[in-house]
Every structure is written in structure tokens, then in C-alpha cells.
Amino acid sequence: MTQIIVRGIILLALLGSVTSYSSQVFAEEIGPAKEVLQMIQQHFQRAIQREGDHRAIEAAAESARHAVTIADAGLGVKVSATASAFYTDRTEAQPSNPLSLEANRQFTSSQATISARKPLYRLKDQLTADQARSRYQSAQALVEASAQRLFGRVVMAWVEILVSRDRVLSATESERRAELIREETERRLQAGESSVDQLGLEISRHMARQADLYDASVRLKIAERALMDLAGSDAVIPETISLQDTPLTPIPDQPEAVVIARIEQNNPELLSLRHLEEAARLEREKALAEKRPSVEGYISVSKGENDSASYIRDEQRIGVQVVMPLYTSGLIDASVAQAEAELQKAQATTWAALSRLQTSGVSSLAQLRLAQSRLVSSRFHLQATALHVKSIERGYLAGTSSRGELARAELEYLQARYRHGEFVVQYAQAWATLRVVTAMMISTPVLSSSATPSAEQPSFQPISLGSSAGTESLVLCGSVSAAYPGGLRKCR
């Protein structure tokens, strides 16, 4: 049997960051965590370039930026030049004088004009520019929100892969232990020491462990595929990396009010909706501005020639144009009412989003606390089951315990380890959700400065999973101190 775990139970490495809350929350990354963080950043940058929804949001932000330039141009000076040249062949007559003769004239003429216009007072155009800026700020906030979510997805893909790898290893060993128990039950049945019902029970347990192994393998493939979909087909996590190298930066325990305040102040999705709400308010102001006059300044210089009269005509004009709407058949009032309704819609959308985000933040904080509690209890359960294996092994070597009892103890330990993986994922999901909703996913380090577990965590020594004479023994190898039990490998 090949070596199946070298670094120990990698899931317990996460507890070093789960249970040790301190004032030094976001320390500088050092050692293996720094290398892993660089890989996560690389995968994130690839995801930024590849992910279709994020690229669409970025394109929308770029479009909104150009809309600001267009709106500002409406407030500036517009200069235009026109030129014309033509040939005329004209017959002239005087209808009032029947005795007059018709005259035929041919001549050429040309004219060039340069004119400039500048809005002096046009409230609607100013509001349009302000509205474009609000929409651009909203688009920028959406880009930030998308990046936060995308980074969270990359980190969760990493966690899922690392946890799924350990699940596969645990499920493989669990399936083997269940098979050993079933085989021993069959031998005991033949010797008249067990019943058919007990054998059927062990067969069903073995089948359940086989299903667990299949489930763990499928989950691993799905997690690996999710990372490839995000960062490309070459986005692979080396087999040498474990959660021991990637302790998530702990989030300090804090009151719900603090989480809610951070969401209200920092959440980019909420900021985007607030900018859209401001844009809706400006749209209403634009509709009201239609009732006000607009003033525009005008200046032009023209030069013309006409060879029929042998003269050159120059002209300069300067003036002011005032436009005042008097009657619009109810158009302005209807526009104001429509804009008011859109503003109320934007306000309701912002309020609904705030409520949803607050609920998400408070819920993820509660789930984080729950997952932390489960991880702590799971850690002690792992310790207890490992010690139980050691106790049964001593009895087995002394002849007071059977190999089936030893296999059952080993299976209990492996199943506890498998369940612990579920708690790790639950913690990571709550951790990522809380960091995303409070806009902390990118602005603060993802990984802790050290993988060293808390001093409060228990430790125990390696235990050998014994075997009968002539059978290879399975030993818990590697460092198992400080709540990092080693992996299972075959010892000859």
C-alpha cells in the first residue's frame, strides 16, 4: 500500500487560525504561507482575466467612464466650421414690369463660417454630468464587488480541493477498515461466533464506506474543475501543499453591530446601489429642470465672395439665445412623476439589499462561531479516537482485543476525521462570506503569518495500528504533536 498521508491530518492545521484570536489579526505573510498566497494571487489574476461575468462588469464600468466624458462635453464650448462654394446660372425677370427684358446671369460664390456655442445656463446638462458620475461610481463599486466575490471563490476552491484530498484519503482507509471488519465477521460466522444479521450489518457499513469514497472522489474532481474554470486548465494545486501551509487569516470575534456597521460603510454592492439611487434622484431633478429656461452664448465669423458684383462680404455675429418652455402637453409633469417612481424603486432596492447583506453578515458571523465550536469539539474527538486506537492496539498486542475491535477503532477515528473536513468547509464558507460582505476579502491578507496551532490545543504521540502475525501493520506516522495527527502509511 502506497504512502497515503505524509503531512498528517491537514484539516487540523486550520485550527491554528480558527481558535487563536488576537490583536495581531492581519500579520505579514512569511514562510510557506507566502508562497501559497502568491499562487492564490496568480489564480485570482487569471480569474479576473477569464471570468465572463467579471469582464462584462469591467466593460460596463469602462462604458460608464466614457459616458462621463460625453456628459462633460455637453457643458463645454462647441466650435464648428462650414464652407460652401457654388456656381449659379440664373435668369432674372421683373413680373411687375411687362416691358422689362429677361436677364441671364452666371456667377460663382463662396462662403466660410466659424462659429462657437457655449451653454451659459442649462441646468439639465449639469445634472446629466452629475448623473453620469454617479453611474460611473456605481459601476466601479460593482467591479470591486465582483472582484471580492471572485477572490472568495478562488480561496474556497483552494479549501475545497485541499479538504477533498484529505477526504479521499480518509475515505480510502475507512473503506479498507470496513472491509477488514466484514471479513472478520465472515470468519466468525463460519466459526459460529457471529450471526447472519451482524454480517449483513457489516456488509451495509462496508457499502456505506464505499459510497463515501465515491462521494469524496467526485467532490475532489468537482473542486478541481471549479478552480480550472476560474483560472484556466493549468491551475493546479501541487500535491505537496496542504492546509497546514494555508492557515486562513483569523477574523476577530466581534459584536454584530460592528459587522453591520462595516457592511453599511464598506460593502461595494451596497455602495453601488447608493450611487444608483443618487442617479435616480438626479434624473428627477433633470425632469424638473425642463421647466427652467436655458441660456446659450453664440459667436460666429464668416467670409464670403461673389464675383457677380465683385465684392467680398465679411460678417461677425455675437449673441445670446434664451429658450423658455411654455407648454408641453403634460410631458414634463409625466417625466417628473416617472422619475419619482424610479427613485422610490431605487430606494427600495437599496433598502432590500442592505437588509439582505446585514442578514448575510450576521448569519455568517453566527456560522463562523458555530463552525469554530464544532472544530474545537471535533479536534478533541479526533484526539479521543486516536487515543482509543492506541489503547485497543495495546490490547491487541497483549491478546485481549481482536483485530476486528482494532479495525473498528481505526474506522471510528477515520470517520471522525472525515466529518472534521465538513466542519472545515463550513468554517471556510462562513469565513469567506463574512470577508466578502464586509469588503475584507482583498484589502487584507488571506493567509495568517504562521501555521503554528494554538498553545491550547492538545497533543498526543504516534499510535501504531497493529496487525496479526504475518500481516503488514498500519501506523500513524509523521508528527502528531500539537493536534497535528500524522497520516496513515504502511510500515514494513
C-alpha positions as CSV (number, residue, x, y, z in Angstrom):
1,M,0.0,0.0,0.0
2,T,1.5,3.3,-1.1
3,Q,2.0,6.2,1.4
4,I,-1.3,8.0,1.5
5,I,-0.7,10.7,4.0
6,V,2.7,12.3,4.7
7,R,1.8,15.6,6.4
8,G,-0.8,14.3,8.8
9,I,-4.3,15.4,9.2
10,I,-4.1,18.6,7.2
11,L,-7.5,19.7,8.3
12,L,-6.5,20.3,11.8
13,A,-3.9,22.8,10.7
14,L,-6.7,25.2,10.1
15,L,-7.5,25.3,13.8
16,G,-4.3,27.2,14.4
17,S,-6.0,30.2,12.8
18,V,-9.6,29.3,14.0
19,T,-9.0,29.3,17.7
20,S,-6.2,31.8,18.2
21,Y,-7.9,35.2,18.1
22,S,-5.5,38.1,18.9
23,S,-4.9,41.7,18.3
24,Q,-2.4,40.9,15.6
25,V,-5.0,39.8,13.1
26,F,-3.5,40.5,9.8
27,A,0.2,39.9,10.1
28,E,2.7,39.8,7.2
29,E,2.9,36.5,5.4
30,I,6.1,34.5,5.9
31,G,7.4,31.1,5.0
32,P,5.2,28.6,3.1
33,A,2.1,30.8,3.5
34,K,3.8,33.5,1.4
35,E,4.4,31.1,-1.5
36,V,0.9,29.8,-1.3
37,L,-0.5,33.3,-1.2
38,Q,1.4,34.1,-4.4
39,M,-0.2,31.1,-6.1
40,I,-3.6,32.2,-4.9
41,Q,-2.9,35.7,-6.2
42,Q,-1.9,34.3,-9.6
43,H,-5.0,32.2,-9.8
44,F,-7.1,35.3,-8.9
45,Q,-5.4,37.4,-11.5
46,R,-6.1,34.7,-14.1
47,A,-9.7,34.5,-12.9
48,I,-10.0,38.3,-13.3
49,Q,-8.9,38.0,-16.9
50,R,-11.0,34.9,-17.7
51,E,-14.3,35.1,-15.8
52,G,-17.0,36.2,-18.2
53,D,-19.3,38.0,-15.7
54,H,-16.5,40.0,-14.2
55,R,-15.2,41.0,-17.7
56,A,-18.7,42.2,-18.6
57,I,-18.9,44.2,-15.4
58,E,-15.5,45.8,-16.2
59,A,-16.7,46.6,-19.7
60,A,-19.8,48.3,-18.3
61,A,-17.6,50.4,-16.0
62,E,-15.5,51.4,-18.9
63,S,-18.6,52.4,-20.8
64,A,-19.8,54.4,-17.8
65,R,-16.4,56.2,-17.7
66,H,-16.8,57.3,-21.4
67,A,-20.4,58.4,-20.6
68,V,-18.9,60.9,-18.0
69,T,-16.7,62.4,-20.8
70,I,-19.7,62.7,-23.1
71,A,-21.8,64.4,-20.4
72,D,-19.0,66.8,-19.5
73,A,-18.6,67.7,-23.2
74,G,-22.2,68.9,-23.2
75,L,-21.2,71.7,-20.8
76,G,-18.2,72.8,-22.9
77,V,-17.7,75.1,-25.9
78,K,-18.6,73.6,-29.3
79,V,-16.8,75.1,-32.3
80,S,-17.8,74.3,-35.8
81,A,-16.7,75.4,-39.3
82,T,-18.7,75.4,-42.5
83,A,-17.7,76.2,-46.0
84,S,-19.6,76.3,-49.3
85,A,-18.8,77.1,-52.9
86,F,-21.2,77.0,-55.9
87,Y,-21.8,78.1,-59.5
88,T,-25.0,79.9,-60.4
89,D,-26.7,80.3,-63.8
90,R,-29.8,82.3,-63.2
91,T,-32.4,84.0,-65.4
92,E,-33.9,87.1,-63.9
93,A,-37.1,89.0,-64.8
94,Q,-39.4,91.6,-63.3
95,P,-43.0,90.4,-63.4
96,S,-44.2,93.8,-62.2
97,N,-42.8,95.4,-65.4
98,P,-44.0,93.6,-68.5
99,L,-41.7,95.8,-70.7
100,S,-38.6,94.7,-68.9
101,L,-36.3,92.2,-70.5
102,E,-35.1,89.0,-69.0
103,A,-31.5,88.9,-68.0
104,N,-29.3,85.9,-67.7
105,R,-26.5,85.8,-65.1
106,Q,-23.8,83.4,-64.4
107,F,-21.6,83.7,-61.3
108,T,-19.7,81.9,-58.6
109,S,-19.8,82.4,-54.9
110,S,-18.2,81.0,-51.8
111,Q,-18.6,81.4,-48.0
112,A,-16.7,80.2,-44.9
113,T,-18.0,80.4,-41.4
114,I,-16.6,79.6,-38.0
115,S,-19.0,79.6,-35.0
116,A,-18.8,78.8,-31.4
117,R,-21.6,78.0,-28.9
118,K,-21.3,77.8,-25.1
119,P,-24.2,76.9,-22.7
120,L,-24.3,79.7,-20.1
121,Y,-27.1,78.3,-18.1
122,R,-28.5,74.8,-18.8
123,L,-29.3,73.0,-15.5
124,K,-30.3,69.8,-17.3
125,D,-26.9,69.4,-18.8
126,Q,-25.2,69.9,-15.4
127,L,-27.4,67.3,-13.8
128,T,-26.7,64.9,-16.7
129,A,-23.0,65.2,-16.0
130,D,-23.5,64.6,-12.2
131,Q,-25.7,61.6,-13.0
132,A,-23.1,60.1,-15.3
133,R,-20.5,60.4,-12.5
134,S,-22.9,58.6,-10.1
135,R,-23.4,55.8,-12.5
136,Y,-19.7,55.5,-13.1
137,Q,-19.1,55.3,-9.4
138,S,-21.8,52.7,-9.2
139,A,-20.1,50.7,-12.0
140,Q,-16.7,50.9,-10.2
141,A,-18.3,49.7,-7.0
142,L,-19.8,46.7,-8.9
143,V,-16.3,45.9,-10.2
144,E,-15.0,45.9,-6.7
145,A,-17.9,43.7,-5.5
146,S,-17.3,41.3,-8.3
147,A,-13.6,41.1,-7.5
148,Q,-14.3,40.4,-3.9
149,R,-16.7,37.6,-4.8
150,L,-14.2,36.2,-7.4
151,F,-11.4,36.2,-4.9
152,G,-13.6,34.4,-2.4
153,R,-14.4,31.8,-5.0
154,V,-10.8,31.2,-5.7
155,V,-10.0,30.8,-2.0
156,M,-12.9,28.5,-1.5
157,A,-11.8,26.4,-4.5
158,W,-8.4,26.0,-2.8
159,V,-10.0,25.0,0.5
160,E,-12.4,22.6,-1.2
161,I,-9.5,20.9,-3.1
162,L,-7.3,20.5,0.0
163,V,-10.1,19.3,2.1
164,S,-11.4,16.9,-0.6
165,R,-7.9,15.4,-1.0
166,D,-7.9,14.5,2.7
167,R,-11.5,13.2,2.4
168,V,-10.4,10.8,-0.3
169,L,-7.5,9.6,1.8
170,S,-9.7,9.2,4.9
171,A,-12.5,7.5,2.9
172,T,-10.0,5.1,1.3
173,E,-8.7,4.0,4.7
174,S,-12.2,3.8,6.1
175,E,-13.3,1.6,3.3
176,R,-10.4,-0.7,3.9
177,R,-11.1,-0.9,7.6
178,A,-14.8,-1.7,6.9
179,E,-13.7,-4.4,4.5
180,L,-11.4,-5.9,7.2
181,I,-14.3,-5.9,9.7
182,R,-16.6,-7.5,7.2
183,E,-14.0,-10.3,6.5
184,E,-13.5,-10.9,10.2
185,T,-17.3,-11.1,10.7
186,E,-17.5,-13.7,7.9
187,R,-14.8,-15.8,9.6
188,R,-16.6,-15.5,13.0
189,L,-19.8,-16.5,11.3
190,Q,-18.2,-19.6,9.9
191,A,-16.8,-20.4,13.4
192,G,-20.2,-19.9,14.9
193,E,-19.2,-16.8,16.9
194,S,-21.3,-14.3,15.0
195,S,-24.8,-14.1,13.4
196,V,-26.0,-13.5,9.9
197,D,-27.6,-10.3,11.0
198,Q,-24.3,-8.9,12.2
199,L,-22.7,-9.9,8.9
200,G,-25.4,-8.1,7.0
201,L,-24.8,-5.0,9.1
202,E,-21.1,-5.1,8.4
203,I,-21.7,-5.5,4.7
204,S,-24.0,-2.5,4.7
205,R,-21.4,-0.5,6.6
206,H,-18.8,-1.5,4.1
207,M,-21.0,-0.4,1.2
208,A,-21.6,2.9,3.0
209,R,-17.8,3.4,3.2
210,Q,-17.5,2.6,-0.5
211,A,-20.2,5.3,-1.2
212,D,-18.2,7.8,1.0
213,L,-15.1,7.1,-1.1
214,Y,-17.0,7.6,-4.3
215,D,-18.6,10.8,-2.9
216,A,-15.1,12.1,-1.8
217,S,-13.6,11.4,-5.2
218,V,-16.4,13.2,-7.0
219,R,-16.1,16.2,-4.7
220,L,-12.4,16.4,-5.4
221,K,-13.0,16.3,-9.2
222,I,-15.7,19.0,-8.9
223,A,-13.4,21.2,-6.7
224,E,-10.5,20.8,-9.1
225,R,-12.8,21.6,-12.1
226,A,-14.1,24.7,-10.3
227,L,-10.6,26.1,-9.9
228,M,-9.8,25.3,-13.6
229,D,-12.9,27.0,-14.7
230,L,-11.9,30.1,-12.8
231,A,-8.1,30.2,-13.5
232,G,-7.5,28.0,-16.5
233,S,-6.7,24.4,-17.2
234,D,-3.2,24.7,-15.8
235,A,-4.4,26.0,-12.5
236,V,-3.4,23.0,-10.3
237,I,-2.5,23.0,-6.6
238,P,0.7,21.0,-6.1
239,E,0.2,17.7,-4.1
240,T,2.8,18.9,-1.6
241,I,0.6,21.8,-0.4
242,S,-1.8,21.2,2.4
243,L,-4.0,23.3,4.7
244,Q,-1.1,23.3,7.1
245,D,0.6,25.7,4.6
246,T,-2.5,27.8,4.1
247,P,-4.0,28.9,7.5
248,L,-6.7,31.4,6.8
249,T,-6.3,34.7,8.5
250,P,-8.5,34.7,11.5
251,I,-11.4,37.1,11.8
252,P,-11.6,38.5,15.4
253,D,-14.7,37.8,17.3
254,Q,-16.8,41.0,17.3
255,P,-20.3,42.2,18.1
256,E,-22.9,42.0,15.4
257,A,-23.2,45.8,15.5
258,V,-19.6,46.1,14.3
259,V,-20.3,43.7,11.4
260,I,-23.4,45.6,10.4
261,A,-21.5,49.0,10.5
262,R,-18.8,47.6,8.3
263,I,-21.3,46.4,5.8
264,E,-23.1,49.8,5.7
265,Q,-19.8,51.6,5.2
266,N,-17.7,49.3,3.0
267,N,-19.8,46.8,1.1
268,P,-19.3,47.7,-2.6
269,E,-22.6,46.2,-3.7
270,L,-24.4,48.5,-1.3
271,L,-22.2,51.5,-2.3
272,S,-23.1,50.7,-6.0
273,L,-26.8,50.8,-5.2
274,R,-26.5,54.1,-3.3
275,H,-24.8,55.6,-6.3
276,L,-27.7,54.4,-8.5
277,E,-30.1,55.9,-6.0
278,E,-28.3,59.2,-6.4
279,A,-28.5,58.8,-10.2
280,A,-32.3,58.3,-9.9
281,R,-32.6,61.4,-7.7
282,L,-30.7,63.4,-10.4
283,E,-33.0,62.0,-13.0
284,R,-35.9,63.5,-11.2
285,E,-34.1,66.8,-10.9
286,K,-33.4,66.7,-14.7
287,A,-37.1,66.3,-15.3
288,L,-37.9,69.3,-13.1
289,A,-35.1,71.3,-14.9
290,E,-37.1,71.1,-18.1
291,K,-39.4,73.8,-16.7
292,R,-36.5,76.2,-16.4
293,P,-35.0,78.4,-19.1
294,S,-31.7,77.7,-20.8
295,V,-29.2,80.3,-21.9
296,E,-26.6,79.8,-24.7
297,G,-24.0,82.2,-26.0
298,Y,-23.2,82.3,-29.7
299,I,-20.4,83.8,-31.8
300,S,-19.6,83.4,-35.5
301,V,-17.2,84.8,-38.1
302,S,-17.9,84.4,-41.8
303,K,-16.2,85.4,-45.0
304,G,-17.9,85.3,-48.5
305,E,-17.1,86.1,-52.1
306,N,-19.5,86.7,-55.1
307,D,-17.8,87.5,-58.4
308,S,-21.0,88.8,-60.0
309,A,-20.8,92.0,-58.0
310,S,-17.1,92.0,-57.4
311,Y,-17.3,92.3,-53.7
312,I,-16.1,90.5,-50.6
313,R,-18.6,90.2,-47.7
314,D,-17.4,89.7,-44.1
315,E,-19.7,89.2,-41.1
316,Q,-19.3,88.8,-37.4
317,R,-22.1,87.8,-35.0
318,I,-22.3,87.6,-31.3
319,G,-25.4,86.9,-29.3
320,V,-27.3,85.1,-26.5
321,Q,-30.2,82.7,-27.0
322,V,-32.8,82.1,-24.3
323,V,-35.2,79.2,-24.5
324,M,-38.2,79.0,-22.1
325,P,-40.7,76.1,-22.3
326,L,-44.3,77.4,-22.1
327,Y,-46.5,74.4,-22.8
328,T,-45.5,70.7,-23.4
329,S,-48.9,68.9,-23.3
330,G,-48.1,67.4,-19.8
331,L,-44.8,65.9,-20.9
332,I,-42.7,67.5,-18.1
333,D,-45.2,66.5,-15.4
334,A,-45.3,63.0,-16.6
335,S,-41.5,62.8,-16.8
336,V,-41.2,64.1,-13.2
337,A,-43.7,61.5,-12.0
338,Q,-41.9,58.7,-13.8
339,A,-38.6,59.8,-12.3
340,E,-40.1,60.0,-8.8
341,A,-41.3,56.4,-9.2
342,E,-37.9,55.2,-10.4
343,L,-36.3,57.0,-7.4
344,Q,-38.7,55.2,-5.0
345,K,-37.7,51.9,-6.7
346,A,-34.0,52.6,-6.3
347,Q,-34.5,53.5,-2.6
348,A,-36.5,50.3,-2.1
349,T,-33.8,48.2,-3.8
350,T,-31.1,49.8,-1.7
351,W,-33.0,49.1,1.5
352,A,-33.7,45.5,0.5
353,A,-30.0,44.9,-0.3
354,L,-29.0,46.5,3.0
355,S,-31.3,44.1,4.8
356,R,-30.1,41.1,2.9
357,L,-26.4,42.0,3.4
358,Q,-26.9,42.6,7.1
359,T,-28.7,39.3,7.4
360,S,-25.9,37.6,5.5
361,G,-23.2,39.2,7.6
362,V,-24.9,38.4,10.9
363,S,-25.7,34.8,9.7
364,S,-22.1,34.2,8.5
365,L,-20.8,35.6,11.9
366,A,-23.0,33.1,13.7
367,Q,-22.0,30.3,11.4
368,L,-18.4,31.2,11.9
369,R,-18.8,30.9,15.6
370,L,-20.7,27.7,15.3
371,A,-18.1,26.2,12.9
372,Q,-15.3,27.3,15.3
373,S,-17.1,25.5,18.2
374,R,-17.5,22.4,16.0
375,L,-13.9,22.4,15.0
376,V,-12.8,22.6,18.6
377,S,-15.0,19.7,19.7
378,S,-14.0,17.8,16.5
379,R,-10.4,18.3,17.4
380,F,-10.8,16.8,20.8
381,H,-12.9,14.0,19.4
382,L,-10.1,13.2,17.0
383,Q,-7.7,13.1,19.9
384,A,-10.0,10.8,21.8
385,T,-10.5,8.4,18.9
386,A,-6.8,8.4,18.3
387,L,-6.1,7.5,21.9
388,H,-8.7,4.9,21.7
389,V,-6.9,3.3,18.8
390,K,-3.7,3.3,20.8
391,S,-5.5,1.6,23.7
392,I,-7.1,-1.1,21.5
393,E,-3.7,-1.6,19.8
394,R,-2.1,-2.3,23.2
395,G,-4.8,-4.7,24.0
396,Y,-4.5,-6.4,20.6
397,L,-0.7,-6.9,21.1
398,A,-1.5,-8.3,24.6
399,G,-4.1,-10.6,23.2
400,T,-7.1,-9.1,24.9
401,S,-8.5,-7.3,21.9
402,S,-9.3,-8.7,18.4
403,R,-8.2,-7.3,15.1
404,G,-11.9,-6.5,14.4
405,E,-12.0,-4.3,17.5
406,L,-8.8,-2.6,16.4
407,A,-10.2,-2.1,12.9
408,R,-13.4,-0.6,14.4
409,A,-11.4,1.8,16.5
410,E,-9.4,2.8,13.4
411,L,-12.6,3.3,11.4
412,E,-14.1,5.5,14.2
413,Y,-11.0,7.7,14.0
414,L,-11.1,7.9,10.2
415,Q,-14.8,8.7,10.2
416,A,-14.2,11.5,12.8
417,R,-11.5,12.8,10.6
418,Y,-13.8,12.7,7.6
419,R,-16.5,14.6,9.5
420,H,-14.0,17.1,10.6
421,G,-13.5,18.0,6.9
422,E,-17.1,19.0,6.7
423,F,-16.6,21.4,9.6
424,V,-13.5,22.9,8.0
425,V,-15.5,23.6,4.8
426,Q,-18.4,25.1,6.8
427,Y,-15.9,27.4,8.6
428,A,-14.2,28.4,5.4
429,Q,-17.5,29.2,3.7
430,A,-18.6,31.4,6.7
431,W,-15.2,32.9,6.8
432,A,-15.2,33.8,3.1
433,T,-18.8,35.1,3.2
434,L,-18.1,37.4,6.1
435,R,-14.9,38.8,4.5
436,V,-16.7,39.4,1.2
437,V,-19.8,41.0,2.7
438,T,-17.6,43.3,4.8
439,A,-15.3,44.0,1.9
440,M,-12.2,42.5,3.6
441,M,-11.5,39.7,1.0
442,I,-8.9,41.6,-1.0
443,S,-7.9,44.6,1.2
444,T,-6.5,42.3,4.0
445,P,-4.2,39.3,3.8
446,V,-5.9,36.0,3.1
447,L,-3.4,33.8,5.0
448,S,-2.1,34.0,8.5
449,S,1.6,34.6,9.2
450,S,2.1,31.1,10.7
451,A,0.6,27.7,10.6
452,T,1.6,27.1,14.2
453,P,-1.5,25.9,16.2
454,S,-2.7,27.5,19.4
455,A,-0.9,26.5,22.6
456,E,-4.3,25.4,24.0
457,Q,-4.5,22.6,21.5
458,P,-3.8,19.1,22.9
459,S,-1.1,16.8,21.6
460,F,-0.5,13.1,21.6
461,Q,2.1,10.7,20.3
462,P,2.1,8.5,17.2
463,I,0.0,5.3,17.5
464,S,0.5,2.1,15.6
465,L,-2.4,0.4,14.1
466,G,-1.3,-3.2,14.7
467,S,-1.9,-6.3,12.7
468,S,-1.9,-10.0,13.2
469,A,1.2,-12.1,12.7
470,G,2.3,-12.2,9.1
471,T,0.2,-9.1,8.2
472,E,1.6,-5.7,7.5
473,S,0.9,-3.1,10.1
474,L,-0.6,0.3,9.6
475,V,1.0,3.1,11.6
476,L,0.0,6.7,12.2
477,C,3.2,8.2,11.0
478,G,4.6,11.7,11.0
479,S,4.3,14.5,13.6
480,V,1.2,14.2,15.6
481,S,2.0,16.7,18.3
482,A,0.2,19.9,18.8
483,A,-3.0,18.4,17.4
484,Y,-1.5,17.6,14.0
485,P,-2.0,13.8,13.8
486,G,0.1,12.1,11.2
487,G,-1.1,10.3,8.1
488,L,-1.7,6.6,7.7
489,R,1.0,4.7,5.9
490,K,2.1,1.1,5.6
491,C,5.2,0.2,7.7
492,R,7.1,-2.9,6.9
